Amino acid sequence: MESVPGSATARKVGEFANAQVNNFLSSVEDLTNALKDVDSPEIARVRAKVKLALVAAQSAAADAAYQIRNQAQQVGQRTDTFVRDNPWQVIGVAAVVGLAVGILTSRRSS
């Protein structure tokens, strides 16, 4: 399968977001481990709840990252197919957008 333009950027954004979520979850896990020596029953109960929530959040983050990556690839593939099937329409739309941006830019410069 060919590489879809823009898919590398989408992949990098997804990887960055996934890394940030994993970093946060790791920090929460470190915090719960730091509290493991506290013998308070209340702290033990809260720590158990946090560990359950942490496992659920890690699973949800992995699922969300997979779904986002999959959807981005599908959008990229559909866009690539549309551009290949309708090159003149795409050129026309790009020309109109370029003209509009040029007009707006020249008005602000004046």
N, C-alpha and C positions, 0 to 999 in steps of 0.2 A: 504494500500500500504506500502511496506517495505521502510525503509530509505535507500537511496543510499549512499554508502561510498563516502565521499568527498562533499556531498551536503551541509553539515553543514558548511564546510569551504567556499564554494561558497556563501552560504547565508550570512556568516559573512563579507566576502569581499564586497558583494553587499550592505549590510546594512551600512558598513563603508563608502563606496563611496556615498551612498545616503545621509548619515548624513553630509558628507563634502559639498555636493552640497546644501543641505538644509541650512547648516550653512552659506554658502556664500550668498544664496538668502536672508536669514534673515538679514544679514549684509547690503545688498543693500537696503532692505526694511527699516531698521533702519535709513540708511543714507537719504533716501527720506523723511522719517517722520521728521528727524531733520531739513530738509530744508523747511518744510511746512510753517514756519513763515516768510520766506523771501518773500517780496512782489514784487519782480522783475518779470515782465511778461516773460522774457527769462527763469528764473529759473522755473516758473510755467509750461512753455511749456516742458522744459526738464524733469521735475518731472513727468508730465503726460506720456511722452514717456517711461520713465524708468519704471513706474508702469505697463504700457501695456506689456513691454518687460519682466518684472518680472513675471507677470501672465503667459505669454507664456512659459517662462523658467521653472516655477514650473510645469506646465502641461507636458512639454517635459521631464523633469527629472522624473516625476512619471511614464510616459509611458515607458521611457528607462529602468528604474529600473524594471518594470514589465516584459518587454521583455527579459532583461538580466537574470533575475531570472528564467523565463520560459525556455529559451534556455539552461541555465546551468542544470536545472532539466532534460530536454530532453537528453542532452549529457550524463549526469550521468546514466540515465535509459538505454540508448543504450549501454553504456560501461558495465554496470552491466549485461545486457542481453548477450552481446558478450562474456564476461568472463565466464558466466554460461554455455553458449552453446559450447564454445571452450576452456576448461580449459587447455588442453595440449599445444595448440598453444600459449596461454598466458604464460605458464610456460617456453616454449621454447624461446620465445621472451625475457622474463625476464632474462633467463640464458645467452643468447647472450649479452644483454645489460650489465649485471653484469660482464661478462667476458671482454668485451670491456673496461668498466670502470676500472676494475682491472689491465688490461694490461697498459692502459694509466697512471694510478696512479703509477704503479711500474716503468715505464719508467721515470717519473718525479722525483721519489725518488732516482734513480740511479745517 
